[in-house]
Amino acid sequence: MKKCAILAVMLLAPLYAFSQAGLETPADDLKLVANQSFVGIGGGLDLNFNAYRIPPDENGFEYYAINPHFNFGLDYSYTVTKKFRPRLGFKYVKMSYGMDWGDFNSTFDKLETKVHVLGLDLFFDFLVADNGRMQLFLAPGVKGEMVTGDKNVRIDNNGSKVEVNGYSFIDDEYPSMVAGGALAALARYQINNTVAVTLKPEYTFFLRKYVMENDKAFQRLALNLGVEFGF
């Protein structure tokens, strides 16, 4: 939560000066028009569902989810018409899951795996409301993600943490690449002709299970806060 608070301050603090002048702009002058480009930056919280091995593995070890996590990304969009714009995004996503050692070793308590992911997504923003100051979009989309690295930390019963290299689970069983479909809502508050603050809740359904032996789908909910710059 501390990281998210820092991110929110970084995104919102520079907007103060823009907002003073922007509030003097008539709302009708802020409505979207065709042939505009936007660059967005933002981040937020992810809540993953079934992003770990649900049944015990062949050694009897049990796994569990670790939530929430964060993401951070950039995107570019272009208004083909005043009510439609495609939006291409590049995102970093952090994920984690844990493994319980059980009675296997009296010294070890659990093992936590942190997974670093890079994602590429394409959304199609359809404008459903625009009063100048505020725009609301519904946005179906597709996305792909690729694991770029993982870190395994063993937590002992005495509380000590040790980074270990012999427990890499990012292989054929755990996906190194995955694709999915997504649906998002995007609210934009237009501060002036150049700057807007965005809030985006998003749902993703991935096209494969996180572990093939799982009986539940790999899904994600996200809530992102960002800033868009138009030109």
C-alpha positions in Angstrom: 0.0 0.0 0.0 2.9 2.3 0.6 4.1 1.9 -2.9 0.6 2.7 -4.2 0.4 5.8 -2.1 3.8 7.0 -3.4 2.6 6.3 -7.0 -0.6 8.3 -6.5 1.4 11.3 -5.1 3.8 11.2 -8.1 0.9 11.1 -10.6 -1.3 13.7 -8.9 1.1 16.3 -7.6 2.2 17.7 -11.0 -1.5 18.3 -11.9 -2.1 21.0 -9.4 -0.8 23.8 -11.5 -2.6 22.5 -14.6 -5.9 22.4 -12.7 -5.9 26.0 -11.8 -5.9 27.2 -15.4 -8.0 24.2 -16.6 -11.0 25.0 -14.5 -11.4 28.3 -16.4 -11.8 26.4 -19.7 -15.5 26.0 -20.7 -16.6 22.4 -20.5 -17.8 22.3 -24.1 -14.3 23.1 -25.3 -13.0 20.0 -23.6 -15.1 17.4 -25.4 -13.2 14.8 -27.4 -12.8 15.2 -31.1 -11.5 13.0 -33.9 -7.8 12.8 -34.7 -6.4 13.4 -31.2 -3.5 11.5 -29.8 -3.0 10.7 -26.1 -0.1 9.3 -24.0 -1.1 7.8 -20.7 0.9 6.8 -17.6 -0.5 5.0 -14.6 -0.5 2.2 -12.2 -2.6 0.4 -9.6 -3.6 -2.7 -7.7 -4.1 -6.2 -9.1 -6.2 -9.0 -7.5 -5.3 -12.3 -9.1 -7.6 -15.3 -8.9 -6.2 -18.9 -9.1 -2.7 -17.7 -10.0 -1.1 -20.5 -8.1 -1.2 -24.3 -8.1 -4.5 -25.3 -6.5 -4.0 -29.0 -6.0 -1.0 -30.2 -4.0 2.0 -31.2 -6.2 3.5 -34.7 -6.6 5.5 -34.2 -3.4 2.4 -33.2 -1.4 3.3 -29.5 -1.0 0.4 -27.1 -0.9 0.3 -23.7 -2.5 -1.6 -20.5 -1.7 -2.3 -17.1 -3.2 -0.6 -13.8 -2.3 -2.6 -10.6 -3.0 -2.9 -7.8 -3.8 0.0 -6.7 -6.1 0.7 -3.7 -8.3 1.2 -2.8 -12.0 2.7 0.1 -13.8 2.4 1.0 -17.4 2.3 3.4 -20.4 -0.2 3.6 -23.3 -0.9 5.4 -26.5 -4.4 6.1 -27.9 -5.8 7.8 -31.0 -9.4 9.0 -31.6 -10.4 7.6 -34.9 -13.7 9.3 -34.4 -14.9 11.4 -31.5 -16.5 8.3 -30.0 -13.9 5.6 -30.7 -10.2 5.2 -30.1 -7.9 2.2 -30.0 -5.5 2.1 -27.1 -2.2 0.2 -27.1 -0.5 -0.3 -23.7 2.7 -1.7 -22.3 2.7 -2.8 -18.7 4.8 -4.3 -15.9 3.0 -6.6 -13.5 4.2 -8.2 -10.3 2.7 -11.4 -9.1 3.4 -13.8 -6.2 2.3 -17.1 -4.8 3.5 -19.2 -1.8 4.3 -22.9 -1.0 3.8 -24.4 2.5 6.6 -26.8 3.5 4.3 -28.6 5.9 6.1 -31.3 7.9 8.7 -31.9 5.2 11.4 -29.9 7.1 11.3 -28.8 10.7 13.3 -25.7 9.8 11.5 -24.4 6.8 8.1 -22.7 7.0 7.2 -21.5 3.5 8.6 -20.6 0.1 7.4 -17.4 -1.7 7.8 -16.9 -5.4 7.8 -13.4 -6.9 7.1 -13.3 -10.6 8.0 -10.4 -12.9 5.7 -10.0 -15.9 5.7 -7.7 -19.0 2.4 -7.3 -20.8 1.1 -5.9 -24.0 -2.6 -5.0 -24.4 -4.9 -3.5 -27.0 -8.2 -2.0 -25.9 -11.0 -0.4 -28.0 -12.4 2.5 -26.1 -16.1 3.3 -27.0 -17.3 6.7 -25.6 -20.7 6.3 -23.9 -20.9 9.7 -22.1 -19.1 13.1 -22.5 -20.1 16.3 -20.8 -16.7 18.0 -21.5 -15.2 17.7 -18.0 -15.9 14.0 -17.7 -15.8 11.2 -20.3 -16.8 7.6 -19.7 -15.7 4.7 -22.0 -16.4 1.0 -22.1 -13.4 -0.9 -23.5 -13.2 -4.5 -24.6 -9.6 -5.7 -25.2 -7.0 -8.4 -25.6 -3.8 -8.8 -23.8 -0.7 -11.0 -23.7 1.8 -11.4 -20.9 5.3 -12.9 -20.7 7.3 -13.8 -17.5 10.7 -12.1 -17.5 12.0 -13.4 -14.2 11.2 -14.9 -10.8 12.7 -14.8 -7.4 12.2 -17.5 -4.7 12.5 -16.7 -1.0 12.5 -19.4 1.7 11.0 -18.2 5.0 12.2 -20.3 8.0 10.4 -20.9 11.2 12.6 -18.5 13.0 11.5 -15.7 10.6 14.7 -15.5 8.6 14.5 -15.1 4.8 16.9 -16.8 2.4 16.9 -16.3 -1.4 17.1 -19.7 -3.1 17.7 -20.7 -6.7 16.7 -24.3 -6.8 12.9 -23.9 -6.9 12.1 -22.4 -10.3 8.4 -23.2 -11.2 8.2 -21.1 -14.3 8.3 -23.9 -16.8 5.8 -25.9 -19.0 3.4 -26.3 -16.1 3.4 -22.7 -15.0 2.9 -20.4 -18.0 5.8 -18.3 -19.2 3.5 -16.7 -21.8 -0.3 -16.3 -21.6 -3.0 -14.4 -23.4 -6.5 -13.3 -22.5 -9.6 -11.2 -23.1 -10.4 -8.2 -21.0 -13.2 -5.7 -20.3 -12.6 -2.3 -18.8 -14.4 0.9 -17.9 -12.5 4.1 -18.2 -13.4 7.4 -16.6 -11.5 10.5 -17.6 -11.7 13.9 -15.8 -10.5 16.5 -18.2 -8.5 19.2 -16.3 -7.7 21.2 -19.4 -7.2 20.7 -23.1 -3.9 18.8 -22.5 -4.3 16.9 -19.2 -6.8 14.4 -17.9 -6.9 12.2 -14.8 -8.1 8.6 -15.4 -9.6 5.8 -13.3 -9.9 2.4 -14.8 -11.4 -0.8 -13.3 -10.5 -3.8 -15.4 -11.3 -7.6 -15.6 -9.2 -10.1 -17.4 -10.0 -13.8 -18.2 -6.9 -15.6 -19.3 -7.1 -18.4 -22.0 -5.3 -21.0 -20.0 -5.2 -22.1 -16.4 -2.3 -20.9 -14.4 -1.4 -24.6 -13.8 -3.0 -27.1 -16.2 -4.1 -29.3 -13.4 -6.1 -26.5 -11.8 -9.9 -26.8 -12.0 -10.5 -23.0 -11.9 -9.6 -20.3 -14.5 -6.8 -17.8 -14.1 -8.4 -14.3 -13.8 -7.6 -10.8 -12.6 -9.3 -7.7 -11.3 -7.4 -4.4 -11.5 -8.0 -0.8 -10.5 -5.7 1.8 -12.0 -5.2 5.5 -11.5 -3.4 7.5 -14.2 -2.8 10.7 -16.2 -3.3 11.3 -19.9 -1.6 13.9 -22.0 -3.3 14.9 -25.2 -1.8 16.5 -28.3 
